[in-house]
Amino acid sequence: MVALLLAGPMTVSGQDRGGDKPVPFSLKGDVISIDVPGQGMLLGLADRNVAVHGLGPLWYWDLAGWDRPVIGDTVIAQGFIIEFRGRPTHVAVRISWRDREVELRRADDGRPVWHDQGLYRPLPPGEKP
């Protein structure tokens, strides 16, 4: 089943490549693969498979105490299609599955919600890594 719903206003700052505007997407499909290194998943739709990226690092999900989607879950992914390395890439802003909805990017600037946290936390002034 393919559901194309254009969500309300969402911005992804810094994702605009070469003057092209990111295109919003909403897909509903079954998880057929999880890719931890790429922080993404492959959704099986009625007519094709689509890789959805930008799910974030495992440590952030663990820190929040959230379960992650697993193979077989039906997921609704909303976000933007951007050009990355010359190819269209689906980057999730939010995902929903079972009874959970998770925001992955900030509405005000499009940055990942894990930015400035955990391993991505800025060092205090004068502190070296």
CNS distance restraints for C-alpha pairs under 8 A (distance, minus, plus):
assign (resid   1 and name CA) (resid  28 and name CA) 6.78 0.50 0.50
assign (resid   1 and name CA) (resid  29 and name CA) 6.58 0.50 0.50
assign (resid   1 and name CA) (resid  45 and name CA) 5.58 0.50 0.50
assign (resid   1 and name CA) (resid  46 and name CA) 4.68 0.50 0.50
assign (resid   1 and name CA) (resid  47 and name CA) 7.91 0.50 0.50
assign (resid   2 and name CA) (resid  27 and name CA) 6.19 0.50 0.50
assign (resid   2 and name CA) (resid  28 and name CA) 5.77 0.50 0.50
assign (resid   2 and name CA) (resid  29 and name CA) 6.98 0.50 0.50
assign (resid   2 and name CA) (resid  45 and name CA) 5.84 0.50 0.50
assign (resid   2 and name CA) (resid  46 and name CA) 6.18 0.50 0.50
assign (resid   2 and name CA) (resid  47 and name CA) 7.86 0.50 0.50
assign (resid   3 and name CA) (resid  26 and name CA) 6.62 0.50 0.50
assign (resid   3 and name CA) (resid  27 and name CA) 5.37 0.50 0.50
assign (resid   3 and name CA) (resid  28 and name CA) 5.62 0.50 0.50
assign (resid   4 and name CA) (resid  25 and name CA) 6.59 0.50 0.50
assign (resid   4 and name CA) (resid  26 and name CA) 5.13 0.50 0.50
assign (resid   4 and name CA) (resid  27 and name CA) 5.90 0.50 0.50
assign (resid   5 and name CA) (resid  25 and name CA) 6.73 0.50 0.50
assign (resid   5 and name CA) (resid  26 and name CA) 5.11 0.50 0.50
assign (resid   5 and name CA) (resid  27 and name CA) 7.61 0.50 0.50
assign (resid   6 and name CA) (resid  24 and name CA) 6.17 0.50 0.50
assign (resid   6 and name CA) (resid  25 and name CA) 6.06 0.50 0.50
assign (resid   6 and name CA) (resid  26 and name CA) 6.37 0.50 0.50
assign (resid   7 and name CA) (resid  24 and name CA) 7.19 0.50 0.50
assign (resid   7 and name CA) (resid  25 and name CA) 7.61 0.50 0.50
assign (resid   7 and name CA) (resid  26 and name CA) 7.32 0.50 0.50
assign (resid   7 and name CA) (resid  78 and name CA) 7.46 0.50 0.50
assign (resid  10 and name CA) (resid 107 and name CA) 6.14 0.50 0.50
assign (resid  10 and name CA) (resid 110 and name CA) 7.80 0.50 0.50
assign (resid  11 and name CA) (resid 107 and name CA) 6.51 0.50 0.50
assign (resid  11 and name CA) (resid 108 and name CA) 7.22 0.50 0.50
assign (resid  11 and name CA) (resid 109 and name CA) 6.56 0.50 0.50
assign (resid  11 and name CA) (resid 110 and name CA) 5.59 0.50 0.50
assign (resid  12 and name CA) (resid  16 and name CA) 7.79 0.50 0.50
assign (resid  12 and name CA) (resid  22 and name CA) 7.69 0.50 0.50
assign (resid  12 and name CA) (resid  80 and name CA) 7.69 0.50 0.50
assign (resid  12 and name CA) (resid 105 and name CA) 7.98 0.50 0.50
assign (resid  12 and name CA) (resid 107 and name CA) 7.99 0.50 0.50
assign (resid  12 and name CA) (resid 109 and name CA) 6.28 0.50 0.50
assign (resid  12 and name CA) (resid 110 and name CA) 3.95 0.50 0.50
assign (resid  12 and name CA) (resid 111 and name CA) 7.02 0.50 0.50
assign (resid  13 and name CA) (resid 109 and name CA) 5.33 0.50 0.50
assign (resid  13 and name CA) (resid 110 and name CA) 5.06 0.50 0.50
assign (resid  13 and name CA) (resid 111 and name CA) 6.95 0.50 0.50
assign (resid  14 and name CA) (resid 110 and name CA) 7.93 0.50 0.50
assign (resid  15 and name CA) (resid  22 and name CA) 6.97 0.50 0.50
assign (resid  15 and name CA) (resid  82 and name CA) 6.54 0.50 0.50
assign (resid  16 and name CA) (resid  20 and name CA) 5.89 0.50 0.50
assign (resid  16 and name CA) (resid  21 and name CA) 5.59 0.50 0.50
assign (resid  16 and name CA) (resid  22 and name CA) 6.20 0.50 0.50
assign (resid  16 and name CA) (resid  82 and name CA) 7.26 0.50 0.50
assign (resid  17 and name CA) (resid  21 and name CA) 7.42 0.50 0.50
assign (resid  17 and name CA) (resid  82 and name CA) 7.51 0.50 0.50
assign (resid  17 and name CA) (resid  83 and name CA) 6.55 0.50 0.50
assign (resid  21 and name CA) (resid  82 and name CA) 7.79 0.50 0.50
assign (resid  22 and name CA) (resid  80 and name CA) 5.64 0.50 0.50
assign (resid  22 and name CA) (resid  81 and name CA) 5.56 0.50 0.50
assign (resid  22 and name CA) (resid  82 and name CA) 5.13 0.50 0.50
assign (resid  23 and name CA) (resid  80 and name CA) 5.19 0.50 0.50
assign (resid  23 and name CA) (resid  81 and name CA) 5.06 0.50 0.50
assign (resid  23 and name CA) (resid  82 and name CA) 6.91 0.50 0.50
assign (resid  24 and name CA) (resid  78 and name CA) 7.45 0.50 0.50
assign (resid  24 and name CA) (resid  79 and name CA) 5.63 0.50 0.50
assign (resid  24 and name CA) (resid  80 and name CA) 4.27 0.50 0.50
assign (resid  24 and name CA) (resid  81 and name CA) 6.25 0.50 0.50
assign (resid  25 and name CA) (resid  77 and name CA) 7.93 0.50 0.50
assign (resid  25 and name CA) (resid  78 and name CA) 5.58 0.50 0.50
assign (resid  25 and name CA) (resid  79 and name CA) 5.44 0.50 0.50
assign (resid  25 and name CA) (resid  80 and name CA) 5.58 0.50 0.50
assign (resid  25 and name CA) (resid  81 and name CA) 6.82 0.50 0.50
assign (resid  25 and name CA) (resid  90 and name CA) 7.88 0.50 0.50
assign (resid  26 and name CA) (resid  76 and name CA) 6.87 0.50 0.50
assign (resid  26 and name CA) (resid  77 and name CA) 5.60 0.50 0.50
assign (resid  26 and name CA) (resid  78 and name CA) 4.28 0.50 0.50
assign (resid  26 and name CA) (resid  79 and name CA) 6.62 0.50 0.50
assign (resid  27 and name CA) (resid  75 and name CA) 7.98 0.50 0.50
assign (resid  27 and name CA) (resid  76 and name CA) 5.55 0.50 0.50
assign (resid  27 and name CA) (resid  77 and name CA) 5.31 0.50 0.50
assign (resid  27 and name CA) (resid  78 and name CA) 6.53 0.50 0.50
assign (resid  28 and name CA) (resid  43 and name CA) 7.86 0.50 0.50
assign (resid  28 and name CA) (resid  45 and name CA) 7.05 0.50 0.50
assign (resid  28 and name CA) (resid  74 and name CA) 7.00 0.50 0.50
assign (resid  28 and name CA) (resid  75 and name CA) 5.63 0.50 0.50
assign (resid  28 and name CA) (resid  76 and name CA) 4.34 0.50 0.50
assign (resid  28 and name CA) (resid  77 and name CA) 6.46 0.50 0.50
assign (resid  29 and name CA) (resid  43 and name CA) 5.22 0.50 0.50
assign (resid  29 and name CA) (resid  44 and name CA) 5.24 0.50 0.50
assign (resid  29 and name CA) (resid  45 and name CA) 4.89 0.50 0.50
assign (resid  29 and name CA) (resid  46 and name CA) 7.84 0.50 0.50
assign (resid  29 and name CA) (resid  74 and name CA) 5.49 0.50 0.50
assign (resid  29 and name CA) (resid  75 and name CA) 5.61 0.50 0.50
assign (resid  29 and name CA) (resid  76 and name CA) 6.69 0.50 0.50
assign (resid  30 and name CA) (resid  43 and name CA) 5.27 0.50 0.50
assign (resid  30 and name CA) (resid  44 and name CA) 5.11 0.50 0.50
assign (resid  30 and name CA) (resid  45 and name CA) 6.89 0.50 0.50
assign (resid  30 and name CA) (resid  71 and name CA) 7.48 0.50 0.50
assign (resid  30 and name CA) (resid  72 and name CA) 5.67 0.50 0.50
assign (resid  30 and name CA) (resid  73 and name CA) 5.54 0.50 0.50
assign (resid  30 and name CA) (resid  74 and name CA) 4.31 0.50 0.50
assign (resid  30 and name CA) (resid  75 and name CA) 6.07 0.50 0.50
assign (resid  31 and name CA) (resid  41 and name CA) 6.70 0.50 0.50
assign (resid  31 and name CA) (resid  42 and name CA) 5.84 0.50 0.50
assign (resid  31 and name CA) (resid  43 and name CA) 4.64 0.50 0.50
assign (resid  31 and name CA) (resid  44 and name CA) 6.24 0.50 0.50
assign (resid  31 and name CA) (resid  69 and name CA) 7.55 0.50 0.50
assign (resid  31 and name CA) (resid  70 and name CA) 6.65 0.50 0.50
assign (resid  31 and name CA) (resid  71 and name CA) 4.83 0.50 0.50
assign (resid  31 and name CA) (resid  72 and name CA) 5.26 0.50 0.50
assign (resid  31 and name CA) (resid  73 and name CA) 5.55 0.50 0.50
assign (resid  31 and name CA) (resid  74 and name CA) 6.34 0.50 0.50
assign (resid  31 and name CA) (resid  75 and name CA) 6.91 0.50 0.50
assign (resid  32 and name CA) (resid  41 and name CA) 7.60 0.50 0.50
assign (resid  32 and name CA) (resid  42 and name CA) 5.66 0.50 0.50
assign (resid  32 and name CA) (resid  43 and name CA) 5.81 0.50 0.50
assign (resid  32 and name CA) (resid  44 and name CA) 6.07 0.50 0.50
assign (resid  32 and name CA) (resid  71 and name CA) 5.23 0.50 0.50
assign (resid  32 and name CA) (resid  72 and name CA) 6.34 0.50 0.50
assign (resid  33 and name CA) (resid  41 and name CA) 5.60 0.50 0.50
assign (resid  33 and name CA) (resid  42 and name CA) 5.02 0.50 0.50
assign (resid  33 and name CA) (resid  43 and name CA) 7.34 0.50 0.50
assign (resid  33 and name CA) (resid  71 and name CA) 6.00 0.50 0.50
assign (resid  34 and name CA) (resid  39 and name CA) 7.96 0.50 0.50
assign (resid  34 and name CA) (resid  40 and name CA) 6.23 0.50 0.50
assign (resid  34 and name CA) (resid  41 and name CA) 4.38 0.50 0.50
assign (resid  34 and name CA) (resid  42 and name CA) 6.40 0.50 0.50
assign (resid  34 and name CA) (resid  70 and name CA) 7.27 0.50 0.50
assign (resid  34 and name CA) (resid  71 and name CA) 7.08 0.50 0.50
assign (resid  35 and name CA) (resid  39 and name CA) 5.81 0.50 0.50
assign (resid  35 and name CA) (resid  40 and name CA) 5.22 0.50 0.50
assign (resid  35 and name CA) (resid  41 and name CA) 5.59 0.50 0.50
assign (resid  35 and name CA) (resid  42 and name CA) 7.88 0.50 0.50
assign (resid  36 and name CA) (resid  40 and name CA) 6.55 0.50 0.50
assign (resid  36 and name CA) (resid  58 and name CA) 7.78 0.50 0.50
assign (resid  38 and name CA) (resid  53 and name CA) 6.98 0.50 0.50
assign (resid  38 and name CA) (resid  54 and name CA) 7.94 0.50 0.50
assign (resid  39 and name CA) (resid  53 and name CA) 6.09 0.50 0.50
assign (resid  39 and name CA) (resid  54 and name CA) 5.87 0.50 0.50
assign (resid  39 and name CA) (resid  55 and name CA) 5.25 0.50 0.50
assign (resid  39 and name CA) (resid  56 and name CA) 5.60 0.50 0.50
assign (resid  39 and name CA) (resid  57 and name CA) 6.41 0.50 0.50
assign (resid  40 and name CA) (resid  51 and name CA) 6.92 0.50 0.50
assign (resid  40 and name CA) (resid  52 and name CA) 5.45 0.50 0.50
assign (resid  40 and name CA) (resid  53 and name CA) 4.18 0.50 0.50
assign (resid  40 and name CA) (resid  54 and name CA) 6.01 0.50 0.50
assign (resid  40 and name CA) (resid  55 and name CA) 5.58 0.50 0.50
assign (resid  40 and name CA) (resid  56 and name CA) 7.95 0.50 0.50
assign (resid  41 and name CA) (resid  51 and name CA) 5.73 0.50 0.50
assign (resid  41 and name CA) (resid  52 and name CA) 5.43 0.50 0.50
assign (resid  41 and name CA) (resid  53 and name CA) 6.66 0.50 0.50
assign (resid  42 and name CA) (resid  49 and name CA) 6.53 0.50 0.50
assign (resid  42 and name CA) (resid  50 and name CA) 5.60 0.50 0.50
assign (resid  42 and name CA) (resid  51 and name CA) 4.36 0.50 0.50
assign (resid  42 and name CA) (resid  52 and name CA) 6.17 0.50 0.50
assign (resid  43 and name CA) (resid  49 and name CA) 5.54 0.50 0.50
assign (resid  43 and name CA) (resid  50 and name CA) 5.25 0.50 0.50
assign (resid  43 and name CA) (resid  51 and name CA) 6.26 0.50 0.50
assign (resid  43 and name CA) (resid  52 and name CA) 7.28 0.50 0.50
assign (resid  43 and name CA) (resid  75 and name CA) 7.84 0.50 0.50
assign (resid  44 and name CA) (resid  48 and name CA) 6.33 0.50 0.50
assign (resid  44 and name CA) (resid  49 and name CA) 4.52 0.50 0.50
assign (resid  44 and name CA) (resid  50 and name CA) 6.64 0.50 0.50
assign (resid  45 and name CA) (resid  49 and name CA) 5.63 0.50 0.50
assign (resid  45 and name CA) (resid  50 and name CA) 7.42 0.50 0.50
assign (resid  50 and name CA) (resid  90 and name CA) 7.97 0.50 0.50
assign (resid  51 and name CA) (resid  89 and name CA) 7.77 0.50 0.50
assign (resid  51 and name CA) (resid  90 and name CA) 6.76 0.50 0.50
assign (resid  52 and name CA) (resid  77 and name CA) 7.69 0.50 0.50
assign (resid  52 and name CA) (resid  89 and name CA) 7.52 0.50 0.50
assign (resid  52 and name CA) (resid  90 and name CA) 5.06 0.50 0.50
assign (resid  52 and name CA) (resid  91 and name CA) 5.86 0.50 0.50
assign (resid  52 and name CA) (resid  92 and name CA) 6.36 0.50 0.50
assign (resid  53 and name CA) (resid  89 and name CA) 7.50 0.50 0.50
assign (resid  53 and name CA) (resid  90 and name CA) 6.01 0.50 0.50
assign (resid  53 and name CA) (resid  91 and name CA) 4.80 0.50 0.50
assign (resid  53 and name CA) (resid  92 and name CA) 6.06 0.50 0.50
assign (resid  54 and name CA) (resid  91 and name CA) 5.36 0.50 0.50
assign (resid  54 and name CA) (resid  92 and name CA) 5.57 0.50 0.50
assign (resid  54 and name CA) (resid  93 and name CA) 7.78 0.50 0.50
assign (resid  54 and name CA) (resid 104 and name CA) 7.47 0.50 0.50
assign (resid  55 and name CA) (resid  92 and name CA) 6.74 0.50 0.50
assign (resid  55 and name CA) (resid 104 and name CA) 6.59 0.50 0.50
assign (resid  56 and name CA) (resid  60 and name CA) 7.02 0.50 0.50
assign (resid  56 and name CA) (resid  61 and name CA) 7.69 0.50 0.50
assign (resid  56 and name CA) (resid 104 and name CA) 7.34 0.50 0.50
assign (resid  56 and name CA) (resid 112 and name CA) 7.59 0.50 0.50
assign (resid  56 and name CA) (resid 114 and name CA) 7.35 0.50 0.50
assign (resid  57 and name CA) (resid  61 and name CA) 6.96 0.50 0.50
assign (resid  58 and name CA) (resid  62 and name CA) 6.14 0.50 0.50
assign (resid  59 and name CA) (resid  63 and name CA) 5.91 0.50 0.50
assign (resid  59 and name CA) (resid 118 and name CA) 7.97 0.50 0.50
assign (resid  60 and name CA) (resid  64 and name CA) 6.19 0.50 0.50
assign (resid  60 and name CA) (resid 114 and name CA) 6.45 0.50 0.50
assign (resid  60 and name CA) (resid 118 and name CA) 7.48 0.50 0.50
assign (resid  61 and name CA) (resid  65 and name CA) 6.19 0.50 0.50
assign (resid  61 and name CA) (resid  66 and name CA) 5.38 0.50 0.50
assign (resid  61 and name CA) (resid  67 and name CA) 7.25 0.50 0.50
assign (resid  61 and name CA) (resid  68 and name CA) 7.34 0.50 0.50
assign (resid  62 and name CA) (resid  66 and name CA) 6.16 0.50 0.50
assign (resid  62 and name CA) (resid  67 and name CA) 7.84 0.50 0.50
assign (resid  69 and name CA) (resid  73 and name CA) 6.20 0.50 0.50
assign (resid  69 and name CA) (resid  75 and name CA) 7.70 0.50 0.50
assign (resid  69 and name CA) (resid  97 and name CA) 7.07 0.50 0.50
assign (resid  73 and name CA) (resid  97 and name CA) 6.84 0.50 0.50
assign (resid  73 and name CA) (resid  98 and name CA) 7.46 0.50 0.50
assign (resid  74 and name CA) (resid  97 and name CA) 5.99 0.50 0.50
assign (resid  74 and name CA) (resid  98 and name CA) 7.39 0.50 0.50
assign (resid  75 and name CA) (resid  95 and name CA) 6.71 0.50 0.50
assign (resid  75 and name CA) (resid  96 and name CA) 5.61 0.50 0.50
assign (resid  75 and name CA) (resid  97 and name CA) 4.67 0.50 0.50
assign (resid  75 and name CA) (resid  98 and name CA) 7.81 0.50 0.50
assign (resid  76 and name CA) (resid  95 and name CA) 5.58 0.50 0.50
assign (resid  76 and name CA) (resid  96 and name CA) 5.10 0.50 0.50
assign (resid  76 and name CA) (resid  97 and name CA) 6.48 0.50 0.50
assign (resid  77 and name CA) (resid  92 and name CA) 6.15 0.50 0.50
assign (resid  77 and name CA) (resid  93 and name CA) 7.67 0.50 0.50
assign (resid  77 and name CA) (resid  94 and name CA) 6.07 0.50 0.50
assign (resid  77 and name CA) (resid  95 and name CA) 4.45 0.50 0.50
assign (resid  77 and name CA) (resid  96 and name CA) 6.55 0.50 0.50
assign (resid  78 and name CA) (resid  92 and name CA) 5.57 0.50 0.50
assign (resid  78 and name CA) (resid  93 and name CA) 5.75 0.50 0.50
assign (resid  78 and name CA) (resid  94 and name CA) 5.43 0.50 0.50
assign (resid  78 and name CA) (resid  95 and name CA) 6.25 0.50 0.50
assign (resid  79 and name CA) (resid  90 and name CA) 6.94 0.50 0.50
assign (resid  79 and name CA) (resid  91 and name CA) 5.59 0.50 0.50
assign (resid  79 and name CA) (resid  92 and name CA) 4.28 0.50 0.50
assign (resid  79 and name CA) (resid  93 and name CA) 4.43 0.50 0.50
assign (resid  79 and name CA) (resid  94 and name CA) 6.61 0.50 0.50
assign (resid  80 and name CA) (resid  90 and name CA) 5.83 0.50 0.50
assign (resid  80 and name CA) (resid  91 and name CA) 5.45 0.50 0.50
assign (resid  80 and name CA) (resid  92 and name CA) 6.64 0.50 0.50
assign (resid  80 and name CA) (resid  93 and name CA) 7.36 0.50 0.50
assign (resid  81 and name CA) (resid  88 and name CA) 6.08 0.50 0.50
assign (resid  81 and name CA) (resid  89 and name CA) 5.26 0.50 0.50
assign (resid  81 and name CA) (resid  90 and name CA) 4.46 0.50 0.50
assign (resid  81 and name CA) (resid  91 and name CA) 6.17 0.50 0.50
assign (resid  82 and name CA) (resid  88 and name CA) 5.53 0.50 0.50
assign (resid  82 and name CA) (resid  89 and name CA) 5.26 0.50 0.50
assign (resid  82 and name CA) (resid  90 and name CA) 6.56 0.50 0.50
assign (resid  82 and name CA) (resid  91 and name CA) 7.26 0.50 0.50
assign (resid  83 and name CA) (resid  87 and name CA) 5.24 0.50 0.50
assign (resid  83 and name CA) (resid  88 and name CA) 4.53 0.50 0.50
assign (resid  83 and name CA) (resid  89 and name CA) 5.86 0.50 0.50
assign (resid  84 and name CA) (resid  88 and name CA) 6.28 0.50 0.50
assign (resid  84 and name CA) (resid  89 and name CA) 6.11 0.50 0.50
assign (resid  92 and name CA) (resid 104 and name CA) 6.86 0.50 0.50
assign (resid  92 and name CA) (resid 105 and name CA) 7.83 0.50 0.50
assign (resid  93 and name CA) (resid 103 and name CA) 6.16 0.50 0.50
assign (resid  93 and name CA) (resid 104 and name CA) 5.02 0.50 0.50
assign (resid  93 and name CA) (resid 105 and name CA) 5.02 0.50 0.50
assign (resid  93 and name CA) (resid 106 and name CA) 7.97 0.50 0.50
assign (resid  93 and name CA) (resid 110 and name CA) 7.96 0.50 0.50
assign (resid  94 and name CA) (resid 101 and name CA) 7.07 0.50 0.50
assign (resid  94 and name CA) (resid 102 and name CA) 5.51 0.50 0.50
assign (resid  94 and name CA) (resid 103 and name CA) 4.36 0.50 0.50
assign (resid  94 and name CA) (resid 104 and name CA) 5.24 0.50 0.50
assign (resid  94 and name CA) (resid 105 and name CA) 7.13 0.50 0.50
assign (resid  95 and name CA) (resid 101 and name CA) 5.74 0.50 0.50
assign (resid  95 and name CA) (resid 102 and name CA) 5.49 0.50 0.50
assign (resid  95 and name CA) (resid 103 and name CA) 6.78 0.50 0.50
assign (resid  95 and name CA) (resid 104 and name CA) 7.70 0.50 0.50
assign (resid  96 and name CA) (resid 100 and name CA) 5.57 0.50 0.50
assign (resid  96 and name CA) (resid 101 and name CA) 4.19 0.50 0.50
assign (resid  96 and name CA) (resid 102 and name CA) 6.38 0.50 0.50
assign (resid  97 and name CA) (resid 101 and name CA) 6.60 0.50 0.50
assign (resid 103 and name CA) (resid 113 and name CA) 7.51 0.50 0.50
assign (resid 104 and name CA) (resid 112 and name CA) 5.79 0.50 0.50
assign (resid 104 and name CA) (resid 113 and name CA) 5.55 0.50 0.50
assign (resid 105 and name CA) (resid 110 and name CA) 5.20 0.50 0.50
assign (resid 105 and name CA) (resid 111 and name CA) 5.32 0.50 0.50
assign (resid 105 and name CA) (resid 112 and name CA) 4.30 0.50 0.50
assign (resid 105 and name CA) (resid 113 and name CA) 5.12 0.50 0.50
assign (resid 106 and name CA) (resid 110 and name CA) 4.81 0.50 0.50
assign (resid 106 and name CA) (resid 111 and name CA) 5.45 0.50 0.50
assign (resid 106 and name CA) (resid 112 and name CA) 6.20 0.50 0.50
assign (resid 106 and name CA) (resid 113 and name CA) 5.80 0.50 0.50
assign (resid 111 and name CA) (resid 115 and name CA) 6.82 0.50 0.50
assign (resid 114 and name CA) (resid 118 and name CA) 7.60 0.50 0.50
assign (resid 114 and name CA) (resid 120 and name CA) 7.43 0.50 0.50
assign (resid 115 and name CA) (resid 120 and name CA) 5.85 0.50 0.50
assign (resid 115 and name CA) (resid 121 and name CA) 7.20 0.50 0.50
assign (resid 116 and name CA) (resid 120 and name CA) 4.89 0.50 0.50
assign (resid 116 and name CA) (resid 121 and name CA) 4.05 0.50 0.50
assign (resid 116 and name CA) (resid 122 and name CA) 6.08 0.50 0.50
assign (resid 117 and name CA) (resid 121 and name CA) 4.42 0.50 0.50
assign (resid 117 and name CA) (resid 122 and name CA) 7.98 0.50 0.50
assign (resid 123 and name CA) (resid 127 and name CA) 5.98 0.50 0.50
assign (resid 123 and name CA) (resid 128 and name CA) 7.25 0.50 0.50
assign (resid 123 and name CA) (resid 129 and name CA) 7.59 0.50 0.50
